[in-house]
Amino acid sequence: MKAKGFTLIELAIVIVIIGILVAIAVPRFVDLTGEANTAAKEASYAAVRSAYAIAIAEKKGYPTAAELLAKLEGATRSGNKIKVTIGGTATDIAELYKDTGCTSDQAVTADTDQVKCVKKGF
């Protein structure tokens, strides 16, 4: 009577094929993680720019750092940087400045400073 089932060689071949498929697929998924983080940063920066435009329109002038931050749910400010949490990590998204030229010697330092320039912080 002949035994039913797979031989050891057949099982080894299937395992090798699965290993090759995994070796091809894993790097593609790792690349997608980086792309997703970049897209999340871009989307968060767009939200900051939108909140900034809305704050200017509502106030009919430049908003303070506190007023801008109040329009951004879940965002925090550290010095002149706005941070959001992406993938469990606090990430710098935008930098705030007191002048329209975004010069580093005019960085926002207090909640009452007017924000006249917003630029990418990543």
N, CA, C and O of each residue as an XYZ file, in Angstrom:
488
protein
N       0.838     -1.175      0.000
C       0.000      0.000      0.000
C       0.886      1.242      0.000
O       1.832      1.356      0.779
N       0.554      2.162     -0.891
C       1.341      3.376     -1.038
C       0.822      4.420     -0.042
O      -0.386      4.607      0.101
N       1.759      5.102      0.647
C       1.390      6.121      1.628
C       0.965      7.392      0.907
O       1.529      7.762     -0.123
N      -0.050      8.055      1.473
C      -0.523      9.310      0.897
C       0.153     10.473      1.624
O       0.409     10.402      2.826
N       0.442     11.549      0.876
C       1.052     12.737      1.485
C       2.173     13.266      0.621
O       2.406     12.785     -0.488
N       2.864     14.261      1.144
C       3.948     14.895      0.403
C       5.286     14.325      0.851
O       5.457     13.934      2.006
N       6.212     14.287     -0.063
C       7.559     13.835      0.295
C       8.325     15.016      0.871
O       7.896     16.164      0.762
N       9.439     14.723      1.472
C      10.279     15.752      2.079
C      10.807     16.721      1.012
O      10.917     17.921      1.262
N      11.125     16.209     -0.152
C      11.624     17.060     -1.237
C      10.529     18.020     -1.711
O      10.809     19.195     -1.946
N       9.315     17.551     -1.853
C       8.215     18.415     -2.275
C       7.977     19.537     -1.256
O       7.767     20.685     -1.646
N       8.009     19.221      0.030
C       7.827     20.233      1.073
C       8.975     21.248      1.059
O       8.757     22.444      1.247
N      10.194     20.759      0.835
C      11.360     21.660      0.787
C      11.241     22.618     -0.387
O      11.560     23.798     -0.248
N      10.793     22.145     -1.527
C      10.629     23.007     -2.700
C       9.574     24.087     -2.424
O       9.772     25.247     -2.785
N       8.480     23.725     -1.802
C       7.434     24.705     -1.476
C       7.974     25.755     -0.512
O       7.688     26.942     -0.670
N       8.747     25.338      0.478
C       9.310     26.286      1.446
C      10.286     27.244      0.752
O      10.295     28.437      1.057
N      11.093     26.746     -0.164
C      12.025     27.598     -0.907
C      11.259     28.612     -1.750
O      11.635     29.784     -1.794
N      10.206     28.184     -2.411
C       9.395     29.102     -3.229
C       8.773     30.187     -2.357
O       8.776     31.359     -2.734
N       8.246     29.815     -1.209
C       7.655     30.795     -0.283
C       8.733     31.770      0.188
O       8.480     32.971      0.286
N       9.922     31.270      0.477
C      11.030     32.139      0.890
C      11.402     33.144     -0.182
O      11.677     34.303      0.129
N      11.416     32.728     -1.425
C      11.732     33.640     -2.528
C      10.655     34.717     -2.649
O      10.971     35.892     -2.837
N       9.398     34.327     -2.541
C       8.308     35.303     -2.615
C       8.377     36.317     -1.471
O       8.127     37.504     -1.680
N       8.708     35.863     -0.283
C       8.841     36.762      0.868
C      10.010     37.720      0.644
O       9.907     38.911      0.935
N      11.114     37.199      0.129
C      12.289     38.045     -0.124
C      11.980     39.139     -1.144
O      12.571     40.218     -1.087
N      11.088     38.882     -2.050
C      10.697     39.893     -3.048
C       9.701     40.883     -2.441
O       9.792     42.082     -2.702
N       8.762     40.405     -1.645
C       7.673     41.249     -1.149
C       8.075     42.159      0.015
O       7.618     43.300      0.070
N       8.902     41.700      0.934
C       9.222     42.470      2.138
C       9.865     43.821      1.818
O       9.429     44.824      2.383
N      10.863     43.910      0.958
C      11.427     45.236      0.661
C      10.408     46.220      0.072
O      10.502     47.426      0.300
N       9.464     45.712     -0.664
C       8.438     46.597     -1.218
C       7.566     47.181     -0.101
O       7.194     48.353     -0.163
N       7.240     46.387      0.911
C       6.436     46.874      2.023
C       7.222     47.844      2.886
O       6.646     48.796      3.411
N       8.512     47.633      3.046
C       9.344     48.550      3.818
C       9.382     49.908      3.121
O       9.291     50.943      3.783
N       9.513     49.918      1.811
C       9.506     51.168      1.063
C       8.171     51.889      1.214
O       8.135     53.119      1.267
N       7.094     51.152      1.282
C       5.777     51.760      1.429
C       5.643     52.468      2.774
O       4.946     53.477      2.873
N       6.298     51.955      3.800
C       6.244     52.590      5.111
C       6.873     53.976      5.050
O       6.316     54.938      5.579
N       8.021     54.077      4.410
C       8.669     55.380      4.264
C       7.837     56.347      3.452
O       7.729     57.525      3.794
N       7.253     55.854      2.386
C       6.398     56.699      1.552
C       5.166     57.155      2.322
O       4.723     58.294      2.170
N       4.612     56.278      3.145
C       3.436     56.637      3.940
C       3.783     57.722      4.960
O       2.998     58.646      5.170
N       4.959     57.615      5.596
C       5.385     58.642      6.551
C       5.582     59.991      5.857
O       5.197     61.030      6.394
N       6.173     59.971      4.682
C       6.367     61.208      3.926
C       5.022     61.822      3.548
O       4.843     63.036      3.652
N       4.090     61.001      3.115
C       2.754     61.494      2.762
C       2.044     62.067      3.991
O       1.347     63.076      3.886
N       2.214     61.434      5.148
C       1.592     61.935      6.375
C       2.181     63.288      6.766
O       1.455     64.173      7.218
N       3.495     63.451      6.595
C       4.127     64.742      6.893
C       3.615     65.825      5.953
O       3.307     66.935      6.387
N       3.524     65.505      4.673
C       3.026     66.470      3.693
C       1.582     66.875      4.004
O       1.225     68.050      3.911
N       0.762     65.897      4.370
C      -0.641     66.183      4.698
C      -0.735     67.052      5.954
O      -1.560     67.964      6.020
N       0.102     66.772      6.941
C       0.102     67.571      8.169
C       0.559     68.995      7.891
O       0.011     69.950      8.441
N       1.559     69.131      7.039
C       2.027     70.479      6.671
C       0.929     71.241      5.925
O       0.746     72.438      6.149
N       0.208     70.563      5.050
C      -0.908     71.197      4.345
C      -1.980     71.659      5.331
O      -2.588     72.713      5.143
N      -2.210     70.869      6.383
C      -3.185     71.253      7.407
C      -2.719     72.508      8.151
O      -3.527     73.381      8.468
N      -1.418     72.593      8.426
C      -0.866     73.781      9.086
C      -1.046     75.005      8.193
O      -1.462     76.063      8.665
N      -0.736     74.865      6.915
C      -0.880     75.984      5.982
C      -2.349     76.415      5.873
O      -2.640     77.610      5.814
N      -3.260     75.461      5.847
C      -4.690     75.786      5.783
C      -5.143     76.501      7.047
O      -5.866     77.496      6.981
N      -4.716     75.992      8.200
C      -5.081     76.631      9.470
C      -4.533     78.047      9.533
O      -5.190     78.954     10.043
N      -3.329     78.231      9.013
C      -2.710     79.562      8.981
C      -3.533     80.514      8.098
O      -3.794     81.653      8.487
N      -3.933     80.053      6.931
C      -4.742     80.878      6.024
C      -6.103     81.209      6.649
O      -6.584     82.335      6.528
N      -6.708     80.246      7.304
C      -8.004     80.478      7.962
C      -7.849     81.490      9.087
O      -8.683     82.382      9.243
N      -6.774     81.353      9.878
C      -6.541     82.276     10.996
C      -6.338     83.706     10.489
O      -6.836     84.657     11.093
N      -5.611     83.857      9.388
C      -5.410     85.190      8.805
C      -6.742     85.767      8.337
O      -7.024     86.942      8.570
N      -7.555     84.955      7.683
C      -8.840     85.431      7.174
C      -9.780     85.820      8.318
O     -10.460     86.844      8.242
N      -9.818     85.015      9.362
C     -10.720     85.305     10.485
C     -10.281     86.547     11.258
O     -11.112     87.364     11.657
N      -8.994     86.682     11.462
C      -8.474     87.790     12.259
C      -8.282     89.056     11.420
O      -8.195     90.160     11.958
N      -8.217     88.884     10.112
C      -7.902     89.987      9.188
C      -6.523     90.554      9.511
O      -6.288     91.761      9.464
N      -5.634     89.642      9.836
C      -4.250     89.990     10.172
C      -3.512     88.721     10.552
O      -4.063     87.622     10.488
N      -2.270     88.883     10.946
C      -1.474     87.703     11.302
C      -1.890     87.149     12.657
O      -2.097     87.913     13.600
N      -2.015     85.833     12.766
C      -2.388     85.226     14.048
C      -1.172     85.118     14.969
O      -0.029     85.170     14.517
N      -1.435     84.971     16.250
C      -0.353     84.661     17.180
C      -0.086     83.160     17.110
O      -0.869     82.403     16.537
N       1.017     82.748     17.696
C       1.354     81.324     17.706
C       0.272     80.527     18.433
O      -0.074     79.423     18.012
N      -0.259     81.080     19.516
C      -1.307     80.387     20.275
C      -2.586     80.253     19.450
O      -3.235     79.207     19.482
N      -2.950     81.293     18.716
C      -4.159     81.247     17.881
C      -4.018     80.216     16.763
O      -4.970     79.503     16.445
N      -2.839     80.141     16.176
C      -2.600     79.151     15.121
C      -2.657     77.741     15.687
O      -3.273     76.853     15.098
N      -2.018     77.540     16.820
C      -1.993     76.209     17.427
C      -3.391     75.754     17.846
O      -3.695     74.562     17.811
N      -4.237     76.701     18.241
C      -5.601     76.362     18.643
C      -6.412     75.793     17.482
O      -7.374     75.057     17.702
N      -6.038     76.125     16.262
C      -6.749     75.624     15.081
C      -6.242     74.254     14.634
O      -6.821     73.647     13.733
N      -5.176     73.765     15.248
C      -4.572     72.493     14.852
C      -4.779     71.449     15.940
O      -4.091     71.452     16.961
N      -5.716     70.575     15.711
C      -6.032     69.540     16.696
C      -4.892     68.532     16.805
O      -4.443     67.980     15.800
N      -4.434     68.302     18.015
C      -3.403     67.294     18.257
C      -1.983     67.765     18.015
O      -1.042     66.987     18.173
N      -1.805     69.026     17.634
C      -0.459     69.546     17.382
C       0.072     70.231     18.633
O      -0.694     70.736     19.453
N       1.395     70.241     18.767
C       2.052     70.935     19.873
C       3.109     71.864     19.284
O       3.488     71.744     18.119
N       3.579     72.800     20.126
C       4.612     73.713     19.675
C       5.797     73.610     20.615
O       5.636     73.567     21.834
N       6.984     73.572     20.039
C       8.226     73.565     20.803
C       9.133     74.605     20.164
O       9.679     74.382     19.083
N       9.291     75.746     20.835
C      10.051     76.845     20.238
C       9.291     77.361     19.032
O       8.126     77.745     19.139
N       9.950     77.370     17.889
C       9.262     77.836     16.685
C       8.772     76.686     15.811
O       8.394     76.903     14.660
N       8.773     75.470     16.342
C       8.379     74.297     15.558
C       7.012     73.773     15.996
O       6.704     73.697     17.185
N       6.200     73.414     14.993
C       4.937     72.730     15.254
C       5.188     71.249     15.055
O       5.750     70.829     14.044
N       4.763     70.461     16.038
C       4.974     69.016     15.999
C       3.631     68.297     15.982
O       2.671     68.735     16.615
N       3.579     67.194     15.254
C       2.436     66.290     15.291
C       2.972     64.875     15.490
O       4.146     64.606     15.236
N       2.117     63.991     15.939
C       2.524     62.611     16.147
C       2.177     61.797     14.909
O       1.019     61.718     14.498
N       3.207     61.194     14.324
C       3.040     60.338     13.150
C       3.668     58.992     13.472
O       4.868     58.906     13.736
N       2.863     57.953     13.450
C       3.371     56.617     13.743
C       3.919     56.488     15.151
O       4.850     55.718     15.387
N       3.351     57.236     16.094
C       3.785     57.161     17.479
C       4.987     58.031     17.808
O       5.464     58.015     18.943
N       5.486     58.789     16.840
C       6.664     59.634     17.054
C       6.315     61.092     16.800
O       5.709     61.421     15.780
N       6.700     61.974     17.734
C       6.495     63.408     17.536
C       7.436     63.871     16.429
O       8.648     63.665     16.507
N       6.875     64.493     15.407
C       7.629     64.872     14.220
C       7.470     66.361     13.945
O       6.356     66.885     13.970
N       8.588     67.047     13.681
C       8.525     68.456     13.297
C       7.860     68.568     11.934
O       8.226     67.866     10.991
N       6.881     69.456     11.843
C       6.143     69.622     10.599
C       6.383     71.006      9.993
O       6.611     71.129      8.790
N       6.331     72.037     10.821
C       6.451     73.397     10.308
C       7.263     74.251     11.268
O       7.334     73.982     12.467
N       7.873     75.290     10.707
C       8.596     76.277     11.499
C       7.879     77.613     11.372
O       7.405     77.974     10.295
N       7.804     78.349     12.491
C       7.075     79.616     12.533
C       8.053     80.773     12.723
O       8.995     80.689     13.512
N       7.808     81.860     11.979
C       8.690     83.026     12.051
C       7.888     84.301     12.201
O       6.730     84.377     11.792
N       8.535     85.323     12.806
C       7.891     86.618     13.050
C       8.037     87.580     11.885
O       7.452     88.663     11.910
N       8.807     87.213     10.863
C       8.979     88.079      9.700
C       8.538     87.341      8.439
O       8.472     86.112      8.426
N       8.243     88.079      7.399
C       7.740     87.455      6.171
C       8.828     86.749      5.378
O       8.525     86.004      4.447
N      10.086     86.970      5.730
C      11.183     86.331      5.002
C      11.630     85.005      5.596
O      12.534     84.365      5.057
N      11.025     84.585      6.680
C      11.369     83.321      7.352
C      12.851     83.260      7.743
O      13.510     82.247      7.506
N      13.375     84.326      8.336
C      14.774     84.311      8.754
C      14.900     83.753     10.162
O      14.064     84.020     11.025
N      15.951     82.976     10.384
C      16.099     82.242     11.638
C      16.254     83.147     12.854
O      15.919     82.731     13.963
N      16.753     84.381     12.681
C      16.884     85.274     13.833
C      15.538     85.870     14.249
O      15.451     86.573     15.256
N      14.494     85.589     13.475
C      13.152     86.083     13.779
C      12.186     84.934     14.084
O      10.994     85.029     13.791
N      12.695     83.865     14.665
C      11.855     82.701     14.965
C      10.862     83.034     16.076
O      11.171     83.801     16.988
N       9.687     82.458     15.991
C       8.667     82.621     17.026
C       9.157     81.926     18.292
O       9.591     80.775     18.250
N       9.085     82.637     19.418
C       9.532     82.048     20.684
C       8.440     82.046     21.748
O       8.520     81.279     22.708
N       7.425     82.886     21.597
C       6.370     82.994     22.603
C       4.999     82.800     21.964
O       4.827     82.979     20.758
N       4.026     82.430     22.799
C       2.655     82.237     22.315
C       2.052     83.523     21.755
O       1.168     83.476     20.900
N       2.529     84.665     22.233
C       1.959     85.945     21.812
C       2.638     86.526     20.564
O       2.202     87.558     20.053
N       3.689     85.882     20.075
C       4.358     86.352     18.863
C       3.451     86.171     17.653
O       2.803     85.134     17.509
N       3.402     87.173     16.786
C       2.634     87.049     15.549
C       3.399     86.163     14.575
O       4.616     86.278     14.433
N       2.666     85.282     13.910
C       3.264     84.386     12.920
C       3.063     85.012     11.546
O       1.938     85.135     11.061
N       4.187     85.409     10.921
C       4.102     86.039      9.604
C       4.643     85.127      8.493
O       4.519     85.441      7.309
N       5.240     84.000      8.887
C       5.778     83.079      7.900
C       5.725     81.660      8.461
O       6.073     81.424      9.618
N       5.289     80.729      7.635
C       5.260     79.308      7.988
C       5.993     78.563      6.884
O       5.684     78.734      5.705
N       6.965     77.734      7.261
C       7.647     76.920      6.244
C       7.836     75.507      6.745
O       7.724     75.245      7.942
N       8.122     74.595      5.829
C       8.288     73.184      6.172
C       9.388     73.016      7.211
O      10.419     73.688      7.174
N       9.139     72.108      8.129
C      10.128     71.834      9.165
C      10.699     70.437      9.078
O      11.336     69.976     10.025
N      10.492     69.757      7.979
C      11.024     68.398      7.832
C      11.824     68.264      6.567
O      12.348     67.188      6.280
